[in-house]
């Protein structure tokens, strides 16, 4: 197992949640397949994405998960910082090796898996916000990040990052206190990340296998049914430009079509 010179590596570490719980015992009965069979746990990392990318370049197997209790330099989309505190969130990145044609649907796979796992573990009803957020009661509870590793023009790996606020006290962070929430807050009770992690790994496995089996359109349709952005007038920042319009449709590649006030249509591939 190539691990390079990564300090503090604990392939089956202990995550203290008020009591010692090992990843092995937490995942017993989860029926995890190849996603989650190999979990590399760190008490703290600058970024699970950066570590997973390094491991992918070294040849680490598909389905390997890099998991951290805390990130000191975690990031979201568009260069933003992903805030966390110890033992409060699921912070993971998974190494996948899909066909390059399936890259647009990987974000959808992760979104669907997160929504389904939250529903099954808590009974809460999350929705998806284009392009990569999961919301509960209008507030962000999870963000999804995708980065690809290319070598010689060929796709070597796709890294999917998921940051899910389980018991993060969002009121401690001024930057997100008004816009973010956690599962514990929405449930009205304390919840441990280990309670939902087995659900998340199982749903990731199921959705990814469906995609690999030629299910790009079914994955897209299931994802689209959960997106709350359609049918609303939205402002989308893409690069240096800002577009405003009625969210009319979202294509299978994840791009959104906005109907401007003058009646014209514009396609936005990525943005916020």
C-alpha positions as CSV (number, residue, x, y, z in Angstrom):
1,X,0.0,0.0,0.0
2,X,1.8,3.2,-1.2
3,X,1.5,5.9,1.4
4,X,4.5,8.1,0.5
5,X,5.8,10.2,3.4
6,X,2.4,11.1,4.9
7,X,2.8,11.7,8.6
8,X,0.4,10.4,11.2
9,X,-1.2,7.8,8.9
10,X,-3.6,5.5,10.8
11,X,-5.3,3.1,8.3
12,X,-7.7,2.1,11.1
13,X,-7.4,4.8,13.7
14,X,-9.5,5.7,16.6
15,X,-11.9,8.7,16.4
16,X,-12.9,9.8,19.9
17,X,-16.5,10.9,20.1
18,X,-16.8,11.1,23.9
19,X,-15.8,7.4,23.8
20,X,-13.4,5.4,21.7
21,X,-15.0,4.0,18.6
22,X,-13.0,2.3,15.9
23,X,-13.8,2.6,12.2
24,X,-14.0,-1.2,12.0
25,X,-16.7,-1.4,14.7
26,X,-18.5,1.6,13.3
27,X,-18.7,0.1,9.9
28,X,-19.8,-3.4,10.9
29,X,-23.0,-4.4,9.2
30,X,-22.7,-1.5,6.7
31,X,-22.1,-4.0,3.8
32,X,-19.6,-1.7,2.4
33,X,-18.1,-2.8,-0.9
34,X,-15.0,-1.5,-2.5
35,X,-15.8,2.0,-1.4
36,X,-14.8,2.1,2.2
37,X,-13.0,-1.2,2.3
38,X,-9.8,0.8,2.6
39,X,-10.2,3.8,4.9
40,X,-7.1,5.9,5.8
41,X,-7.8,8.0,8.9
42,X,-6.0,11.1,10.1
43,X,-6.8,12.9,13.3
44,X,-5.9,16.1,11.5
45,X,-5.0,17.0,7.9
46,X,-4.6,20.2,6.0
47,X,-6.9,18.8,3.2
48,X,-8.3,15.3,2.5
49,X,-8.5,16.3,-1.1
50,X,-4.7,17.0,-1.4
51,X,-3.8,13.8,0.4
52,X,-6.1,11.7,-1.8
53,X,-4.7,13.3,-4.9
54,X,-1.2,12.4,-3.8
55,X,-2.2,8.9,-3.1
56,X,-4.0,8.5,-6.4
57,X,-0.9,9.6,-8.2
58,X,1.0,6.9,-6.2
59,X,-1.4,4.2,-7.4
60,X,-3.7,3.8,-4.4
61,X,-6.6,1.6,-5.3
62,X,-10.0,2.8,-6.4
63,X,-12.5,3.2,-3.5
64,X,-9.8,4.3,-1.0
65,X,-11.1,6.9,1.4
66,X,-9.1,9.5,3.1
67,X,-10.9,10.5,6.3
68,X,-10.0,13.2,8.8
69,X,-11.4,14.3,12.1
70,X,-10.4,17.9,11.3
71,X,-9.0,19.9,8.4
72,X,-6.7,22.8,9.0
73,X,-6.8,23.9,5.3
74,X,-10.0,22.4,4.0
75,X,-11.4,24.0,0.9
76,X,-14.7,24.2,-0.9
77,X,-15.4,25.3,-4.4
78,X,-14.1,28.5,-6.0
79,X,-11.1,28.6,-3.6
80,X,-13.3,29.0,-0.5
81,X,-12.3,27.7,2.9
82,X,-14.2,24.7,4.4
83,X,-14.5,25.3,8.1
84,X,-14.5,22.5,10.6
85,X,-13.7,21.7,14.3
86,X,-12.4,18.4,15.7
87,X,-14.8,15.4,15.6
88,X,-17.7,17.5,14.3
89,X,-18.1,16.5,10.6
90,X,-17.6,13.9,8.0
91,X,-14.6,15.1,6.1
92,X,-13.6,12.6,3.4
93,X,-12.3,12.3,-0.1
94,X,-12.6,9.1,-2.1
95,X,-10.4,8.0,-5.0
96,X,-12.4,6.8,-8.0
97,X,-11.4,5.8,-11.5
98,X,-14.4,6.3,-13.8
99,X,-14.5,6.6,-17.5
100,X,-13.8,10.2,-18.5
101,X,-17.3,10.3,-20.1
102,X,-18.8,9.8,-16.6
103,X,-17.1,12.8,-14.9
104,X,-20.1,15.1,-15.2
105,X,-22.3,12.6,-13.2
106,X,-19.8,12.0,-10.4
107,X,-21.0,15.2,-8.6
108,X,-24.6,13.9,-9.0
109,X,-23.5,10.5,-7.5
110,X,-22.1,12.2,-4.5
111,X,-25.1,14.5,-4.1
112,X,-27.6,11.6,-4.3
113,X,-25.6,9.5,-1.9
114,X,-25.5,12.3,0.7
115,X,-29.2,13.0,0.4
116,X,-30.2,9.3,0.7
117,X,-27.8,8.7,3.6
118,X,-29.2,11.7,5.6
119,X,-32.8,10.5,5.0
120,X,-32.1,7.0,6.0
121,X,-30.0,7.9,9.1
122,X,-32.1,10.7,10.4
123,X,-35.5,10.9,8.7
124,X,-34.7,14.5,7.7
125,X,-35.6,15.7,4.1
126,X,-32.6,17.4,2.5
127,X,-32.6,18.9,-1.0
128,X,-29.9,19.6,-3.6
129,X,-28.9,23.1,-4.6
130,X,-27.2,23.5,-8.0
131,X,-24.4,22.8,-8.5
132,X,-23.0,20.9,-5.4
133,X,-24.7,21.8,-2.1
134,X,-27.0,19.8,0.1
135,X,-29.5,21.9,2.1
136,X,-31.7,21.4,5.1
137,X,-34.4,24.0,5.8
138,X,-32.7,26.3,3.4
139,X,-29.3,26.1,5.0
140,X,-26.2,24.3,3.8
141,X,-25.4,21.1,5.6
142,X,-23.0,19.6,3.0
143,X,-20.7,20.6,0.2
144,X,-19.2,18.5,-2.5
145,X,-15.9,19.1,-4.3
146,X,-14.5,17.3,-7.4
147,X,-11.0,17.4,-8.6
148,X,-9.4,15.3,-11.4
149,X,-5.9,13.9,-11.8
150,X,-4.7,13.8,-15.4
151,X,-1.3,12.4,-16.6
152,X,-0.3,12.7,-20.2
153,X,-3.7,13.8,-21.2
154,X,-5.4,10.7,-19.7
155,X,-7.6,10.6,-16.6
156,X,-5.7,8.8,-13.8
157,X,-8.3,9.4,-11.0
158,X,-11.2,11.5,-10.0
159,X,-11.3,12.7,-6.3
160,X,-14.7,13.3,-4.8
161,X,-14.7,15.3,-1.6
162,X,-17.6,15.4,0.9
163,X,-17.9,17.7,3.8
164,X,-21.0,17.0,5.9
165,X,-21.7,19.0,9.1
166,X,-22.9,16.5,11.6
167,X,-22.5,18.3,14.9
168,X,-20.6,21.3,13.9
169,X,-21.5,24.4,16.0
170,X,-22.0,26.8,13.0
171,X,-22.7,29.7,15.4
172,X,-19.0,29.7,16.3
173,X,-18.1,30.7,12.7
174,X,-19.3,34.2,11.7
175,X,-18.7,33.5,8.0
176,X,-21.3,30.7,7.9
177,X,-23.5,31.2,11.0
178,X,-26.4,32.6,9.0
179,X,-26.2,30.2,6.0
180,X,-25.1,26.8,7.4
181,X,-26.5,24.2,9.7
182,X,-25.7,20.7,11.0
183,X,-27.6,17.4,11.3
184,X,-27.5,17.7,15.1
185,X,-29.1,21.1,15.0
186,X,-31.8,20.1,12.7
187,X,-32.5,16.9,14.7
188,X,-32.5,18.7,18.0
189,X,-30.2,16.1,19.4
190,X,-26.5,15.2,19.4
191,X,-25.4,13.0,16.5
192,X,-22.0,11.5,15.9
193,X,-20.4,11.4,12.4
194,X,-20.0,7.6,12.9
195,X,-23.7,7.2,13.0
196,X,-24.1,8.3,9.4
197,X,-20.8,7.3,7.9
198,X,-21.9,3.7,7.1
199,X,-25.0,5.0,5.4
200,X,-23.0,7.4,3.3
201,X,-20.4,4.8,2.2
202,X,-23.2,2.3,1.2
203,X,-25.1,4.9,-0.8
204,X,-21.9,6.0,-2.5
205,X,-21.2,2.5,-3.5
206,X,-24.7,1.9,-4.8
207,X,-24.9,5.1,-6.9
208,X,-21.4,4.8,-8.3
209,X,-22.0,1.2,-9.4
210,X,-25.2,2.3,-11.1
211,X,-23.2,4.9,-13.0
212,X,-20.5,2.4,-14.0
213,X,-23.2,0.1,-15.2
214,X,-24.3,2.6,-17.8
215,X,-26.7,4.6,-15.6
216,X,-25.7,8.1,-16.5
217,X,-29.2,9.1,-17.4
218,X,-30.9,7.3,-14.5
219,X,-28.4,9.0,-12.1
220,X,-29.1,12.4,-13.7
221,X,-32.9,11.9,-13.5
222,X,-32.8,10.9,-9.8
223,X,-30.5,13.8,-9.0
224,X,-32.6,16.3,-11.0
225,X,-35.7,15.3,-9.0
226,X,-34.0,16.4,-5.8
227,X,-32.7,19.8,-7.1
228,X,-34.6,22.7,-5.6
229,X,-33.0,25.3,-7.9
230,X,-35.3,24.8,-10.9
231,X,-38.2,27.0,-11.3
232,X,-36.7,29.9,-9.4
233,X,-35.2,33.2,-10.4
234,X,-31.5,32.9,-9.4
235,X,-28.3,34.9,-9.7
236,X,-25.3,32.8,-10.8
237,X,-21.7,33.9,-10.5
238,X,-19.5,32.2,-13.1
239,X,-16.0,33.5,-13.2
240,X,-16.1,37.3,-13.3
241,X,-19.6,37.5,-14.7
242,X,-23.0,37.3,-12.9
243,X,-26.1,36.1,-14.7
244,X,-29.6,36.4,-13.4
245,X,-32.6,34.5,-14.8
246,X,-35.2,31.9,-14.4
247,X,-33.7,28.5,-13.8
248,X,-35.4,26.7,-16.7
249,X,-33.5,23.4,-17.0
250,X,-30.3,21.5,-16.1
251,X,-28.6,19.3,-18.7
252,X,-27.2,15.9,-18.1
253,X,-23.7,17.4,-18.0
254,X,-24.8,19.5,-15.0
255,X,-25.0,22.9,-16.9
256,X,-27.9,25.1,-16.1
257,X,-30.1,27.1,-18.6
258,X,-31.2,30.5,-17.4
259,X,-34.0,32.5,-19.1
260,X,-33.0,36.2,-18.9
261,X,-35.6,38.9,-18.4
262,X,-35.3,39.8,-22.1
263,X,-36.3,36.3,-23.1
264,X,-32.9,35.1,-24.1
265,X,-31.4,31.8,-22.9
266,X,-27.9,31.4,-21.5
267,X,-26.1,28.2,-20.6
268,X,-23.9,28.3,-17.5
269,X,-21.6,25.3,-17.1
270,X,-20.4,26.0,-13.6
271,X,-20.8,28.7,-11.0
272,X,-22.5,29.6,-7.8
